[in-house]
Structure formats: structure tokens, C-alpha cells
Amino acid sequence: MATGVGAAASFPLVAALMRRVGSRRLSLVSALCLALLLFAMAAAPNYPVALVVMCADGVLVGCLNVAMNAQGAALEATYGRNAMARLHATFSGGSLAAALLASGMNAVTSTVAVHFAVGAVLLLALLASARTGLLADDPAAARKPKKETEGAEGGEGRSRSTWAFPARMTLWMGLAMAFGTVTEGAMNDWSALYMKDVAKASAELAPMGIAVVSVMMVLARLFADGWRSRWGDGRVVRVGSTLAGAGLALALLSGGVAPALAGFACVGLGIAAVTPCVYVAAAGQGSDALTLVATMGTTGLLAGPPVIGFIANASSLVWGLAAVSASAVVVALCSTQIRWTAPEPQAGPVAAAPAAPAAPTP
């Protein structure tokens, strides 16, 4: 909770830093500080100090989240190719790698300091390898005023040194991001309990709920950039979030283990491309819009699971997950109010950018 609070409260700082130092430098500095913060966490003498360290961790995560997604949007603008979904697939793979690392370290030693030291060394090695691939600055196209931006709303696209109330379209993006992360986070926290208590799955099958969601999300994100090029971000988000909401709703109505796994697969497949697409759209409105949308996403990730738990305690977990289904439908509705960029044409041998599509991963 302390980490989530720090991330949600980081919006003013991140917005100011993005304007002052840019996404490349902020990515490097925040990633370096996150690696070093592991040593502070290992050395925390008591619980209150640990909470302070975790809150600082949340602030740094907020900085890195915005900066690396700005780099992803800049990568697409520079090379004229969709890549954001694959970057988010790498993020999902990183969560799996972290779990495997934790399991392996626990088999070797129970010393937290050693575990965190190994993690810090790996993070620093990744940072060193990524440093030369980061773009020097966001391309001008990602920062210039958008003609289609809501001019009557105060000109979100205009660059300015002070924060102003965001344009209406930016708020729709933020809502889509928030409800999308509610859907994603709730699956991580509640699917196993639903499998065990409601679907009556065995102890061996109960964890398969989150496994199905995770695998489908990674697979969908690996292919989603091609879908974006063919059908456009808006259609991918609308169809995907509708599939997630309808699939989960049918699973809840049917009951049983097999329908539950099928419904969870629909959620993973459908919701996977929402955050990459919304990040790209927000980056096109400027760093302030990107920061606000990222903060709302963090807030949804933080607030969603407890809200689902409250609903489940007041009624049942079926109704709690029904709220998750409704959240996915809200994403689809929000997406109709967002002005998405047109699908990029498939790059041919002549139009293709010189060979560096995937190396600059933040």
C-alpha cells in the first residue's frame, strides 16, 4: 500500500521532471535509484522505516513508468513502427523472471540482503545495456500541438510550464487506463480465490487462473502491435475490452472450472493491449497528459482489488468479479470518446527504418 500511495502521489513531481529533464534522463536516474533502493530496503531497521523506503520506491516507480512509456511512444514516432505492446510484453515477462529469481534465491539462501543485492546487480546490468539504446529526446511530433485536440478545453496540446486542468479527452484516457488496470489487477488478486471457493477447483488447479491470464496477456502483447497496424488502436481497445467483459460475464453465469478458465483467458487476451494503446495516445498529448494517465492507471491498480474485496464481502465474489466485467465494458465505452491515431501502414523494404526496432527497450 505504501508503494502504491507513493506512486499515486508522484504526479506533480513526475510532471515537473518530465518537462525539465526529459524522458531519457528520467528513465536512467529513476531506474538507477530503484536498484540502489533495494539496499536501503534490506537495511531498514524497523517497520516505519521500511514503509518510508517503500513509499520512496513508489515515487521512483511512478517516475520510471511515465519516462519509459514516453520512450516507447518516442520509439514508435521515430521509427514509424508499432512497438509499445511488445515493450509491455517484456514488462510481463519481467514479472515472471522476478518470481523465478525469488524462488531460486529462496532455495539458495534466506538472507534478504543477499537476495536484494543479486537483484540490484541484475537491474544495474539491464540499465547499463539499455542506456545506449534510449532515445536522446522525444521526437517533436510527440510534443507538438495536436490540431484535433480539444481547443475549447484549454489547449491540452500547448506546451506550458505550469499545470492546468486537463482536456476532456485526456480525462477519458485516464478513465480508460484506470478501469483497465482495475480489470488487470483484480485478475491477479482474485482469480485463484474464485477458482477455489466458487468454481471448486482443486488445489492444483486453483493457481491456473492467474497463469492463464498471464500467459494470454504476454501472447496478446507479442501480437498486438500487428493488430494495431492493421485495425488501429481504437478498434483494438474497443474489441479487446468488450471481449474481456463479455467473456468474464459468461464465465460467471456458467460457473465451473472450465468456463472460469475460458473467461479468464478472454480477460487476458482482451485487456492486454489497452494500456499500451492508451499510453501511446496520452504521449501524443504531451508529458503532462501522459503523467496524469499513468497516475490514474496506478490508482486503478491500487484501488481496484480492495474495492472488489469490499463488494465480495458485501455480497459474493461472483458479484465482485462481475464488477471487474463491468470495468472492462467501461473501458470500451471510454475508448469511443478518445481520438486515436490512424493505423500506421505496414513498413516495406524502402519505408522501413534502419534496423533498430526493438533494441531501445527502456
N, C-alpha and C positions, 0 to 999 in steps of 0.2 A: 504494500500500500504506500509506503514511504517513497519507493521508486516511482510509482505512478503519480503521486502528488507532485514530486519534483518535476517530472516530465510535463504534466499538465500546466504547472505554474511557470514553465520556462518560456512561454510565448513572447513576452516583451523583450527578454534578453536575446532570444534567438533572432527575432525580427531585427533588432539593432545590430547584432553581429553580422547577419547576412548582408545588411546594407553596407557595413563598414569594412569587413574583411573578405567577403565573398565566400562562395561555397567550397572552393578548393582548400583554402587555408583553414576554414572552419572544420571541414572534414578531417584534415590531418591533425589539428590541435585537439579536437574533441576525442578522436579515436586514441591518440596518444595518452590523453588524460584518463580515459576509461581503462586502458591497460594498466596504467600506474595505480589507479584507484583500487585494483584488486589487492595490492599490497596493504593499502590502508584498511580495507575490509578485513583482511587476515589478521591485522594487528589491532583491531578495535578492542579496547579493554572491557567494554560493557555494552549493554543493550542500547542505552540512549545514544552513545557514540556511533554504534552500528546503524541506528536509524538516520543519523545525520549523514553518514557516509552513503547510505542507500538513497537518500534524498538528493545528494550531490550526483550520484550515479544517474538518477532520473533526469536531472537537468542536462547532463552531458549526453545522455541518450536522446533527449529532445533536440539538442544541437546537431548531433550526428545524423539523426533521422531526417531532418529538414535538409541538411547540407548534402547528404549522399543522394537523396532523391532529386535535388536540384542538379547534381552532377549527372544523374541518369537522364533527366529531361534535356540537359545540355548536350549529352552524348547523342540523343536522338536528333536534336536540331542540327548538330554539326555534321553527322554522317548521313542524315536523311533515311535512317532505318529505325524501325521499332525495336527497342531492346529492354524497356522497363520491366516487362513481365518476366523476362529471363533473369534480370537482376533480383527480382523478388523471389524467383525460384531458388536462386543462390542463397537468399536470406533463409528460406525454409530449410534448405539443406544445411545451413549453418546451425539451426536449432537441433537438427538430428545429430550433427557432428558434436555439438556441445554435450548432448545426452550421452553419446558413446564415450566421449572423453571423461565425463564424470563417472560413468560406470567403470571404465578402465582404471582411473585413478583410485577409486574406492577399493578396487581389487588389489592394488599395489600398496597403498598407504591410506591411513585415516587422518593424516595431518593436513589440515586445511591450508596452511601456509605453503606447503609443497604443491598441493593441487592448484592453488591460485597462481603460484609462481610459474608453473608449466603453462597455465592458461595465458598469463601475461606474455610469456616468451612467444607463444604461438601468435597472439594478437599483434605483437610488435613485428614479427616476421611478415605477417599478412600486410601490415601497414607499410612496411618498407617495400614490399613488392608492388603495392598499389600506388605508391607515391608518384612514380614517374608516369603513370598512366592517367592520372587525373587531369582534367582539362584546366588550362590556366585561368579561364574565366568563363562565365556563362555567355553563350552567343547573344548578340544584340537582339536576335529575333525572340529570345525568351524574355527579354525585358522591355521591348518597345511597346508603346501603347497599342492596344487592340482596337481596331475600328468597330468591332462588334460588341465591345464592352459596354456595359450599361452606362452610357454617358450621363443620363439623368440621375444616376445613383451617386454621383460624386467622382466619376472617373477613376475607377479602380486601377486602370492601366497606367495612369500618370505616375511617374517617379516622384517621390517626395521624401523628405527627411523626417516627417512626423507621421505618426499613425493616425488614420482616420477610420470612420465606421466603414466596414467592408461593403462592397457592392452586393446586390441581391444574388447574383449568380454565384459569387464566392460563398455565400451562406448556403446555397443549395449544394455546392460541392462539399462544404463542411458537414452538412447533414448526411449526404450520401456516404461520406467517409466514416462518420460516427456510427451510423446504423450498420454499415458494412463490417466494421471492426467489432460491433456488438455480436453480429452473427458469427464471425470468425472466432472470437474469444469464447463465446458461450459453448461452441462445439468442443473446444479444448478442455473446458472445465466441467461440462455436464454430460457429455456423451457416454462416458464409462458408467456413470451412476444410472443413467437411463437404461443402458443395456442390462445392468444387474438388477435394479429394483423394479423396473416396469416391463422390459422385454423378457425378463427372467433368463438371461443368458448365463452360461456357466462362467466360473472364474477365469477360465482360459479364454473365452470369447469376449468377455466384457471389455478388455482394452482394445479390441479390434475396432471399436467405434472411432476412436481418435486416430488409429492407424489408417483407416480407410479415408478419413477426412484429409489427413496429412499427405498421403500418397496421391490422392486425386488433385490436391492443390498444387503439389510440385509438378505433376504431369501437365495439368492445365496451364500452369505458368510457363512451362517449357514451350508449349504450342501457341500460347495466347497472342504473341507478337504477330504471328502469321494471320490469326483471326482478325486482329486489329487492322492489319494492312488490307485485308480483303473486305471486311464489312464495316470498319470504323469503330472507334472506341465507344460511341454512344450505343450502338446496337449490341456490341459485346456485353456492355454493362447491363442493359435492359434485359436481354435474353438470359444472361447468366444469373442475375439476381432473381428473375422470375422462376427460373428452373430451381434455384436453391429454395425459394419459399414454397413453391408448389410441391417439390419432391419431399421436403420435410413434412409438410402438412399431410400429404397422402400417407407417409410412413406412420405418422402419429395416429391417423384414423384407422389404419390397418392393424397396427400392433404386431408384436412378434419380432424375432431376431432378424430374419431375412429382410422384411420391409424396413426395419430400422437401419440396417447396413446400407440398403439401397438409397434410403433417404439421406443418410449422412454422406454417401458418395455424391449425390446431387448437390449437396451444400458445398462440398469441397470443390467440385467441378465448376459450379456456377459462381461462387463468390471469389474465386481465385484472382480473377482479372480486375476486380472492382478497384482495389487500392492502387495498382499500377496505373490504370487509366485515369483515375481521379487525380493522382499526383501529377501526371503529365498536364492535365487540364489546368490544375492550380498553378503549376510552374509557369504556364503561359500568361498568367495574370500578374506575375511579379512575386518577389520574395515574401512580401507581407501576406499575400493570399496563400502561398504555399505554407508558410509558417502557421497561419490560422487553421488551415485544413488539416495539417499534420497534428496540431494540438487537439483538434476536435476528434481526430482518429484515436489519439492516445486516451482521451477522456472516455470515448466509447469502449475502448478495450478495458479501461479501469472500471467503469461504472456498470458495464453490461452484465458480467457474471453475478455480482451481488444483487442486481435487480431481478435477474432470472431466479436466483435463490429466494428472494422475497416472495415472488409470485408462486414459486413451488411450495413454500411453506404455508402460504395463504390458501392454496388450492391443491395442486399436484404438479409433479414435474412435467406431466403431459402439457398442462397449460403454460408452464414455464417455457418449454420448447416451442409451444405454439406462438408465444411472443417472439421467439427467435425467427420463426417463419414469417411473422408479420414484419419484423425488422428488414428481412430480405426484400419483401414487397415494397416497403418504404423506399429502399434504395432504388428500385426500378422506377418508382414514381418521381423521385428526386432527379433521376437521370434525364427525364423528359424536359426538365427546366434548365439543363446545362447546355451551353453552346459548345459542342465538341468540334475538334479539328477534323477535317475531311480525311478519309483514308489515304495514306501515302501510296503512290504507285510502286509496284514491285521494282526494285533496282535491277537493271540489266547490266551486261558486262561493261557498257560505256558509262552509264549513270552511277554505277556503284562507287562508293567512296573507297579510297585506298585502304587496304587491308587492316583495319584496326577496330572491328565492330565490338568485340567482347573483351578485349584486354583491359580497357579502362574501368573495370568494375570497382565502385567505391569500396 
